[in-house]
Amino acid sequence: MIQQYEEKLLTLIDQTVETASDDELFAGGYLRGHISLSAANCELEGITDVAQMNTLVEQSLSDAQSELAPADQVIVKEMWLQLQQSATA
């Protein structure tokens, strides 16, 4: 379940590459790492619930918040919300 969800999220990011703005390309690239890391942690811990993976991604983003300027944080959070909605629709 987690692997399929990760693949769906990453595919959604890949599908935006041709039409994405520079900000969206940045956010997508940034999110890829957090998504993949969280999915790997889920596998290691035996987590199969998508909601728990989402929580891990959000925690990872929160932990790395100091890496981004406030404006970039907003862009990344908005894209993360869009990806979640699209992946679960």
MMTF fields as JSON, N, C-alpha, C and O atoms, coordinates in Angstrom:
{
  "mmtfVersion": "1.0.0",
  "mmtfProducer": "UNKNOWN",
  "numBonds": 355,
  "numAtoms": 356,
  "numGroups": 89,
  "numChains": 1,
  "numModels": 1,
  "chainsPerModel": [1],
  "groupsPerChain": [89],
  "chainIdList": ["A"],
  "bondAtomList": [4, 2, 8, 6, 12, 10, 16, 14, 20, 18, 24, 22, 28, 26, 32, 30, 36, 34, 40, 38, 44, 42, 48, 46, 52, 50, 56, 54, 60, 58, 64, 62, 68, 66, 72, 70, 76, 74, 80, 78, 84, 82, 88, 86, 92, 90, 96, 94, 100, 98, 104, 102, 108, 106, 112, 110, 116, 114, 120, 118, 124, 122, 128, 126, 132, 130, 136, 134, 140, 138, 144, 142, 148, 146, 152, 150, 156, 154, 160, 158, 164, 162, 168, 166, 172, 170, 176, 174, 180, 178, 184, 182, 188, 186, 192, 190, 196, 194, 200, 198, 204, 202, 208, 206, 212, 210, 216, 214, 220, 218, 224, 222, 228, 226, 232, 230, 236, 234, 240, 238, 244, 242, 248, 246, 252, 250, 256, 254, 260, 258, 264, 262, 268, 266, 272, 270, 276, 274, 280, 278, 284, 282, 288, 286, 292, 290, 296, 294, 300, 298, 304, 302, 308, 306, 312, 310, 316, 314, 320, 318, 324, 322, 328, 326, 332, 330, 336, 334, 340, 338, 344, 342, 348, 346, 352, 350],
  "bondOrderList": [1, 1, 1, 1, 1, 1, 1, 1, 1, 1, 1, 1, 1, 1, 1, 1, 1, 1, 1, 1, 1, 1, 1, 1, 1, 1, 1, 1, 1, 1, 1, 1, 1, 1, 1, 1, 1, 1, 1, 1, 1, 1, 1, 1, 1, 1, 1, 1, 1, 1, 1, 1, 1, 1, 1, 1, 1, 1, 1, 1, 1, 1, 1, 1, 1, 1, 1, 1, 1, 1, 1, 1, 1, 1, 1, 1, 1, 1, 1, 1, 1, 1, 1, 1, 1, 1, 1, 1],
  "groupList": [{"groupName": "MET", "atomNameList": ["N", "CA", "C", "O"], "elementList": ["N", "C", "C", "O"], "formalChargeList": [0, 0, 0, 0], "bondAtomList": [1, 0, 2, 1, 3, 2], "bondOrderList": [1, 1, 2], "singleLetterCode": "M", "chemCompType": "L-PEPTIDE LINKING"}, {"groupName": "ILE", "atomNameList": ["N", "CA", "C", "O"], "elementList": ["N", "C", "C", "O"], "formalChargeList": [0, 0, 0, 0], "bondAtomList": [1, 0, 2, 1, 3, 2], "bondOrderList": [1, 1, 2], "singleLetterCode": "I", "chemCompType": "L-PEPTIDE LINKING"}, {"groupName": "GLN", "atomNameList": ["N", "CA", "C", "O"], "elementList": ["N", "C", "C", "O"], "formalChargeList": [0, 0, 0, 0], "bondAtomList": [1, 0, 2, 1, 3, 2], "bondOrderList": [1, 1, 2], "singleLetterCode": "Q", "chemCompType": "L-PEPTIDE LINKING"}, {"groupName": "TYR", "atomNameList": ["N", "CA", "C", "O"], "elementList": ["N", "C", "C", "O"], "formalChargeList": [0, 0, 0, 0], "bondAtomList": [1, 0, 2, 1, 3, 2], "bondOrderList": [1, 1, 2], "singleLetterCode": "Y", "chemCompType": "L-PEPTIDE LINKING"}, {"groupName": "GLU", "atomNameList": ["N", "CA", "C", "O"], "elementList": ["N", "C", "C", "O"], "formalChargeList": [0, 0, 0, 0], "bondAtomList": [1, 0, 2, 1, 3, 2], "bondOrderList": [1, 1, 2], "singleLetterCode": "E", "chemCompType": "L-PEPTIDE LINKING"}, {"groupName": "LYS", "atomNameList": ["N", "CA", "C", "O"], "elementList": ["N", "C", "C", "O"], "formalChargeList": [0, 0, 0, 0], "bondAtomList": [1, 0, 2, 1, 3, 2], "bondOrderList": [1, 1, 2], "singleLetterCode": "K", "chemCompType": "L-PEPTIDE LINKING"}, {"groupName": "LEU", "atomNameList": ["N", "CA", "C", "O"], "elementList": ["N", "C", "C", "O"], "formalChargeList": [0, 0, 0, 0], "bondAtomList": [1, 0, 2, 1, 3, 2], "bondOrderList": [1, 1, 2], "singleLetterCode": "L", "chemCompType": "L-PEPTIDE LINKING"}, {"groupName": "THR", "atomNameList": ["N", "CA", "C", "O"], "elementList": ["N", "C", "C", "O"], "formalChargeList": [0, 0, 0, 0], "bondAtomList": [1, 0, 2, 1, 3, 2], "bondOrderList": [1, 1, 2], "singleLetterCode": "T", "chemCompType": "L-PEPTIDE LINKING"}, {"groupName": "ASP", "atomNameList": ["N", "CA", "C", "O"], "elementList": ["N", "C", "C", "O"], "formalChargeList": [0, 0, 0, 0], "bondAtomList": [1, 0, 2, 1, 3, 2], "bondOrderList": [1, 1, 2], "singleLetterCode": "D", "chemCompType": "L-PEPTIDE LINKING"}, {"groupName": "VAL", "atomNameList": ["N", "CA", "C", "O"], "elementList": ["N", "C", "C", "O"], "formalChargeList": [0, 0, 0, 0], "bondAtomList": [1, 0, 2, 1, 3, 2], "bondOrderList": [1, 1, 2], "singleLetterCode": "V", "chemCompType": "L-PEPTIDE LINKING"}, {"groupName": "ALA", "atomNameList": ["N", "CA", "C", "O"], "elementList": ["N", "C", "C", "O"], "formalChargeList": [0, 0, 0, 0], "bondAtomList": [1, 0, 2, 1, 3, 2], "bondOrderList": [1, 1, 2], "singleLetterCode": "A", "chemCompType": "L-PEPTIDE LINKING"}, {"groupName": "SER", "atomNameList": ["N", "CA", "C", "O"], "elementList": ["N", "C", "C", "O"], "formalChargeList": [0, 0, 0, 0], "bondAtomList": [1, 0, 2, 1, 3, 2], "bondOrderList": [1, 1, 2], "singleLetterCode": "S", "chemCompType": "L-PEPTIDE LINKING"}, {"groupName": "PHE", "atomNameList": ["N", "CA", "C", "O"], "elementList": ["N", "C", "C", "O"], "formalChargeList": [0, 0, 0, 0], "bondAtomList": [1, 0, 2, 1, 3, 2], "bondOrderList": [1, 1, 2], "singleLetterCode": "F", "chemCompType": "L-PEPTIDE LINKING"}, {"groupName": "GLY", "atomNameList": ["N", "CA", "C", "O"], "elementList": ["N", "C", "C", "O"], "formalChargeList": [0, 0, 0, 0], "bondAtomList": [1, 0, 2, 1, 3, 2], "bondOrderList": [1, 1, 2], "singleLetterCode": "G", "chemCompType": "PEPTIDE LINKING"}, {"groupName": "ARG", "atomNameList": ["N", "CA", "C", "O"], "elementList": ["N", "C", "C", "O"], "formalChargeList": [0, 0, 0, 0], "bondAtomList": [1, 0, 2, 1, 3, 2], "bondOrderList": [1, 1, 2], "singleLetterCode": "R", "chemCompType": "L-PEPTIDE LINKING"}, {"groupName": "HIS", "atomNameList": ["N", "CA", "C", "O"], "elementList": ["N", "C", "C", "O"], "formalChargeList": [0, 0, 0, 0], "bondAtomList": [1, 0, 2, 1, 3, 2], "bondOrderList": [1, 1, 2], "singleLetterCode": "H", "chemCompType": "L-PEPTIDE LINKING"}, {"groupName": "ASN", "atomNameList": ["N", "CA", "C", "O"], "elementList": ["N", "C", "C", "O"], "formalChargeList": [0, 0, 0, 0], "bondAtomList": [1, 0, 2, 1, 3, 2], "bondOrderList": [1, 1, 2], "singleLetterCode": "N", "chemCompType": "L-PEPTIDE LINKING"}, {"groupName": "CYS", "atomNameList": ["N", "CA", "C", "O"], "elementList": ["N", "C", "C", "O"], "formalChargeList": [0, 0, 0, 0], "bondAtomList": [1, 0, 2, 1, 3, 2], "bondOrderList": [1, 1, 2], "singleLetterCode": "C", "chemCompType": "L-PEPTIDE LINKING"}, {"groupName": "PRO", "atomNameList": ["N", "CA", "C", "O"], "elementList": ["N", "C", "C", "O"], "formalChargeList": [0, 0, 0, 0], "bondAtomList": [1, 0, 2, 1, 3, 2], "bondOrderList": [1, 1, 2], "singleLetterCode": "P", "chemCompType": "L-PEPTIDE LINKING"}, {"groupName": "TRP", "atomNameList": ["N", "CA", "C", "O"], "elementList": ["N", "C", "C", "O"], "formalChargeList": [0, 0, 0, 0], "bondAtomList": [1, 0, 2, 1, 3, 2], "bondOrderList": [1, 1, 2], "singleLetterCode": "W", "chemCompType": "L-PEPTIDE LINKING"}],
  "groupTypeList": [0, 1, 2, 2, 3, 4, 4, 5, 6, 6, 7, 6, 1, 8, 2, 7, 9, 4, 7, 10, 11, 8, 8, 4, 6, 12, 10, 13, 13, 3, 6, 14, 13, 15, 1, 11, 6, 11, 10, 10, 16, 17, 4, 6, 4, 13, 1, 7, 8, 9, 10, 2, 0, 16, 7, 6, 9, 4, 2, 11, 6, 11, 8, 10, 2, 11, 4, 6, 10, 18, 10, 8, 2, 9, 1, 9, 5, 4, 0, 19, 6, 2, 6, 2, 2, 11, 10, 7, 10],
  "groupIdList": [1, 2, 3, 4, 5, 6, 7, 8, 9, 10, 11, 12, 13, 14, 15, 16, 17, 18, 19, 20, 21, 22, 23, 24, 25, 26, 27, 28, 29, 30, 31, 32, 33, 34, 35, 36, 37, 38, 39, 40, 41, 42, 43, 44, 45, 46, 47, 48, 49, 50, 51, 52, 53, 54, 55, 56, 57, 58, 59, 60, 61, 62, 63, 64, 65, 66, 67, 68, 69, 70, 71, 72, 73, 74, 75, 76, 77, 78, 79, 80, 81, 82, 83, 84, 85, 86, 87, 88, 89],
  "secStructList": [7, 2, 2, 2, 2, 2, 2, 2, 2, 2, 2, 2, 2, 2, 2, 6, 6, 6, 6, 7, 7, 2, 2, 2, 2, 2, 2, 2, 2, 2, 2, 2, 2, 2, 2, 2, 2, 2, 2, 2, 2, 2, 2, 2, 2, 6, 7, 7, 7, 2, 2, 2, 2, 2, 2, 2, 2, 2, 2, 2, 2, 2, 2, 6, 4, 4, 4, 1, 7, 2, 2, 2, 2, 2, 2, 2, 2, 2, 2, 2, 2, 2, 2, 2, 2, 2, 2, 2, 7],
  "xCoordList": [0.819, 0.0, 0.863, 0.63, 1.849, 2.716, 3.518, 3.666, 4.037, 4.838, 4.002, 4.475, 2.776, 1.903, 1.595, 1.567, 1.37, 1.078, 2.288, 2.148, 3.47, 4.695, 4.841, 5.125, 4.647, 4.762, 3.755, 4.077, 2.553, 1.531, 1.927, 1.79, 2.42, 2.858, 4.003, 3.991, 4.983, 6.133, 5.733, 6.273, 4.792, 4.288, 3.576, 3.75, 2.785, 2.105, 3.118, 2.909, 4.198, 5.25, 5.858, 6.03, 6.181, 6.793, 5.898, 6.389, 4.599, 3.656, 3.581, 3.125, 4.019, 3.948, 5.201, 5.223, 6.237, 7.532, 7.441, 8.035, 6.723, 6.687, 5.992, 6.328, 5.036, 4.26, 4.488, 3.901, 5.325, 5.512, 6.327, 7.203, 6.005, 6.805, 8.107, 8.258, 9.026, 10.276, 10.002, 10.638, 9.059, 8.706, 8.15, 8.489, 7.3, 6.707, 7.76, 7.711, 8.703, 9.789, 10.63, 10.997, 10.928, 11.683, 10.924, 11.484, 9.65, 8.844, 8.729, 8.816, 8.536, 8.435, 9.716, 9.684, 10.835, 12.126, 12.376, 12.871, 12.034, 12.218, 11.345, 11.794, 10.097, 9.165, 9.537, 9.286, 10.129, 10.504, 11.345, 11.102, 12.316, 13.188, 12.445, 12.653, 11.579, 10.81, 9.816, 9.612, 9.209, 8.252, 8.969, 8.516, 10.09, 10.818, 11.381, 11.343, 11.898, 12.429, 11.314, 11.5, 10.178, 9.057, 8.529, 8.178, 8.472, 8.016, 8.987, 8.564, 10.282, 11.281, 11.145, 11.249, 10.913, 10.708, 9.463, 9.457, 8.412, 7.197, 7.496, 7.05, 8.247, 8.577, 9.393, 9.14, 10.361, 11.197, 10.392, 10.667, 9.396, 8.611, 7.333, 6.561, 7.112, 5.93, 4.633, 3.553, 4.732, 3.545, 2.932, 3.628, 1.635, 0.94, -0.175, -0.838, -0.377, -1.453, -0.959, 0.024, -1.658, -1.296, -1.337, -0.491, -2.307, -2.404, -1.158, -0.682, -0.639, 0.584, 1.775, 2.652, 1.809, 2.892, 2.797, 3.807, 1.587, 1.405, 1.921, 2.553, 1.652, 2.122, 3.65, 4.253, 4.277, 5.739, 6.317, 7.332, 5.68, 6.138, 6.027, 6.955, 4.9, 4.695, 5.695, 6.175, 6.009, 7.008, 8.388, 9.154, 8.697, 9.98, 10.092, 11.138, 9.027, 9.012, 9.17, 9.892, 8.502, 8.585, 9.999, 10.522, 10.613, 11.974, 12.986, 13.992, 12.71, 13.635, 13.231, 13.784, 12.292, 11.727, 12.793, 12.655, 13.85, 14.882, 15.686, 16.424, 15.551, 16.256, 15.667, 16.342, 14.409, 13.692, 13.313, 13.054, 13.287, 12.757, 11.248, 10.632, 10.653, 9.206, 8.368, 7.402, 8.718, 7.957, 8.055, 7.074, 9.248, 9.416, 8.66, 8.145, 8.58, 7.818, 6.354, 5.732, 5.817, 4.421, 4.221, 3.244, 5.141, 5.049, 5.092, 4.298, 6.005, 6.149, 4.898, 4.395, 4.397, 3.195, 1.987, 1.193, 1.842, 0.715, 0.799, -0.203, 2.004, 2.156, 1.898, 1.282, 2.359, 2.127, 0.629, 0.167, -0.122, -1.57, -2.21, -3.085, -1.783, -2.323, -2.01, -2.86, -0.798, -0.408, -1.244, -1.695, -1.454, -2.272, -3.683, -4.234, -4.265, -5.621, -5.701, -6.621, -4.738, -4.738, -4.486, -5.075, -3.615, -3.248, -4.36, -4.438, -5.214, -6.281, -7.629, -8.63, -7.652, -8.914, -9.274, -10.3],
  "yCoordList": [-1.2, 0.0, 1.265, 2.183, 1.304, 2.483, 2.657, 3.776, 1.567, 1.658, 2.2, 3.035, 1.731, 2.217, 3.707, 4.472, 4.099, 5.5, 6.369, 7.437, 5.913, 6.655, 6.798, 7.887, 5.702, 5.739, 6.71, 7.426, 6.728, 7.631, 9.087, 9.924, 9.387, 10.752, 11.17, 12.274, 10.299, 10.637, 10.77, 11.612, 9.947, 10.06, 11.391, 12.043, 11.793, 13.087, 14.229, 15.169, 14.147, 15.161, 15.133, 16.178, 13.942, 13.802, 14.343, 14.903, 14.182, 14.622, 16.134, 16.652, 16.846, 18.305, 18.947, 20.155, 18.157, 18.716, 19.586, 20.664, 19.146, 19.88, 21.228, 22.153, 21.36, 22.599, 23.372, 24.435, 22.851, 23.453, 24.744, 24.914, 25.639, 26.85, 26.476, 25.353, 27.407, 27.156, 26.806, 25.913, 27.509, 27.233, 25.826, 25.124, 25.417, 24.083, 22.994, 21.937, 23.252, 22.294, 22.148, 21.04, 23.278, 23.239, 22.439, 21.545, 22.773, 22.11, 20.613, 19.802, 20.249, 18.837, 18.085, 16.99, 18.665, 18.034, 17.915, 16.895, 18.956, 18.964, 17.901, 17.176, 17.82, 16.86, 15.414, 14.526, 15.163, 13.792, 13.149, 12.006, 13.874, 13.328, 13.02, 11.969, 13.931, 13.722, 12.569, 11.795, 12.459, 11.377, 10.026, 9.081, 9.944, 8.672, 8.263, 7.087, 9.219, 8.925, 8.425, 7.455, 9.079, 8.68, 7.306, 6.506, 7.029, 5.706, 4.626, 3.553, 4.904, 3.936, 3.699, 2.563, 4.76, 4.614, 3.786, 2.985, 3.981, 3.183, 1.7, 0.852, 1.399, 0.005, -0.593, -1.722, 0.156, -0.326, -0.579, -1.521, 0.269, 0.178, -0.647, -0.805, -1.169, -1.983, -1.182, -1.729, 0.091, 0.953, 0.763, 0.845, 0.51, 0.32, 1.343, 1.328, 2.21, 3.198, 4.481, 5.086, 4.879, 6.066, 7.328, 8.212, 7.399, 8.571, 8.697, 9.802, 7.563, 7.606, 8.047, 8.76, 7.627, 8.079, 9.584, 10.287, 10.074, 11.523, 12.266, 13.316, 11.725, 12.331, 12.346, 13.33, 11.257, 11.21, 12.23, 12.862, 12.396, 13.404, 14.791, 15.593, 15.071, 16.377, 16.626, 17.747, 15.582, 15.722, 15.978, 16.79, 15.289, 15.48, 16.907, 17.542, 17.405, 18.79, 19.783, 20.773, 19.517, 20.384, 20.394, 21.447, 19.22, 19.112, 19.87, 20.369, 19.949, 20.598, 22.037, 22.652, 22.564, 23.885, 24.968, 25.891, 24.872, 25.908, 25.929, 26.882, 24.884, 24.835, 25.79, 26.187, 26.154, 26.929, 28.317, 28.529, 29.247, 30.572, 30.439, 29.514, 31.34, 31.246, 31.141, 30.379, 31.885, 31.827, 30.44, 29.929, 29.827, 28.479, 27.455, 26.484, 27.646, 26.747, 26.712, 25.651, 27.872, 27.962, 27.199, 26.466, 27.371, 26.69, 25.18, 24.451, 24.717, 23.275, 22.725, 21.669, 23.432, 22.955, 22.902, 21.964, 23.912, 23.922, 22.75, 22.091, 22.494, 21.374, 20.052, 19.152, 19.923, 18.696, 18.446, 17.314, 19.49, 19.333, 18.916, 18.05, 19.524, 19.167, 17.717, 16.996, 17.299, 15.908, 14.92, 13.909, 15.203, 14.315, 14.19, 13.092, 15.33, 15.323, 14.538, 13.744, 14.759, 14.077, 12.579, 11.769, 12.221, 10.806, 9.989, 8.78, 10.63, 9.899, 10.05, 9.483, 10.808, 11.032, 9.841, 9.858],
  "zCoordList": [0.0, 0.0, 0.0, -0.787, 0.879, 0.97, -0.306, -0.798, -0.846, -2.064, -3.225, -3.996, -3.348, -4.419, -4.229, -5.194, -2.999, -2.698, -3.023, -3.62, -2.63, -2.945, -4.458, -4.956, -5.187, -6.641, -7.259, -8.207, -6.725, -7.25, -7.016, -7.908, -5.808, -5.504, -6.421, -6.964, -6.595, -7.432, -8.898, -9.614, -9.344, -10.715, -10.912, -11.942, -9.941, -10.031, -10.149, -10.916, -9.4, -9.499, -10.899, -11.527, -11.385, -12.712, -13.815, -14.795, -13.665, -14.688, -14.807, -15.827, -13.785, -13.829, -14.417, -14.651, -14.658, -15.05, -16.303, -16.345, -17.302, -18.57, -18.458, -19.197, -17.556, -17.473, -16.179, -15.978, -15.314, -13.986, -14.051, -14.898, -13.129, -12.96, -12.248, -11.766, -12.186, -11.463, -10.005, -9.446, -9.394, -7.998, -7.837, -6.884, -8.764, -8.695, -8.925, -8.295, -9.822, -10.043, -8.78, -8.39, -8.147, -6.896, -5.83, -5.196, -5.645, -4.613, -4.89, -3.968, -6.144, -6.496, -6.195, -5.633, -6.567, -6.278, -4.793, -4.313, -4.072, -2.615, -1.955, -1.068, -2.398, -1.812, -2.124, -1.309, -3.289, -3.657, -2.557, -2.169, -2.068, -1.034, 0.249, 0.856, 0.664, 1.898, 1.746, 2.681, 0.583, 0.331, 0.343, 0.989, -0.374, -0.446, 0.908, 1.27, 1.647, 2.982, 3.904, 4.639, 3.861, 4.712, 4.324, 5.191, 3.02, 2.57, 3.038, 3.467, 2.957, 3.428, 4.929, 5.392, 5.683, 7.124, 7.429, 8.364, 6.638, 6.818, 6.608, 7.381, 5.566, 5.294, 6.441, 6.862, 6.939, 8.032, 9.3, 10.042, 9.542, 10.771, 10.597, 11.542, 9.394, 9.15, 9.078, 9.302, 8.771, 8.67, 7.284, 6.272, 7.249, 5.978, 5.76, 4.723, 6.711, 6.647, 5.967, 6.395, 4.906, 4.142, 5.024, 4.889, 5.907, 6.791, 7.671, 7.93, 8.123, 8.928, 8.088, 8.577, 6.83, 5.953, 5.745, 5.783, 5.526, 5.366, 6.593, 6.472, 7.758, 9.001, 9.038, 9.467, 8.589, 8.562, 7.586, 7.879, 6.431, 5.469, 6.086, 5.991, 6.713, 7.335, 8.46, 8.632, 9.225, 10.284, 9.688, 10.207, 8.607, 7.929, 7.398, 7.532, 6.804, 6.304, 7.453, 7.332, 8.545, 9.717, 10.288, 10.652, 10.363, 10.89, 10.029, 10.534, 8.732, 7.796, 7.483, 6.572, 8.216, 7.952, 7.849, 7.047, 8.645, 8.644, 7.344, 7.091, 6.514, 5.232, 4.203, 3.254, 4.396, 3.39, 3.883, 5.067, 2.952, 3.239, 3.454, 2.925, 4.216, 4.457, 3.182, 3.145, 2.149, 0.893, 0.262, -0.278, 0.333, -0.212, 0.613, 0.059, 1.918, 2.779, 2.347, 2.319, 2.014, 1.577, 0.272, 0.12, -0.66, -1.96, -1.766, -2.361, -0.946, -0.698, -0.012, -0.396, 0.996, 1.705, 0.785, 0.852, -0.081, -1.013, -1.981, -2.259, -2.492, -3.411, -2.694, -3.265, -1.459, -0.699, -0.523, -0.668, -0.212, -0.068, -1.378, -1.394, -2.479, -3.807, -4.15, -4.672, -3.857, -4.154, -3.356, -3.897, -2.076, -1.247, -1.8, -1.88, -2.184, -2.706, -4.005, -4.2, -4.895, -6.187, -6.039, -6.755, -5.116, -4.942, -4.314, -4.53, -3.546, -2.867, -3.568, -3.129, -4.648, -5.377, -6.239, -6.918]
}
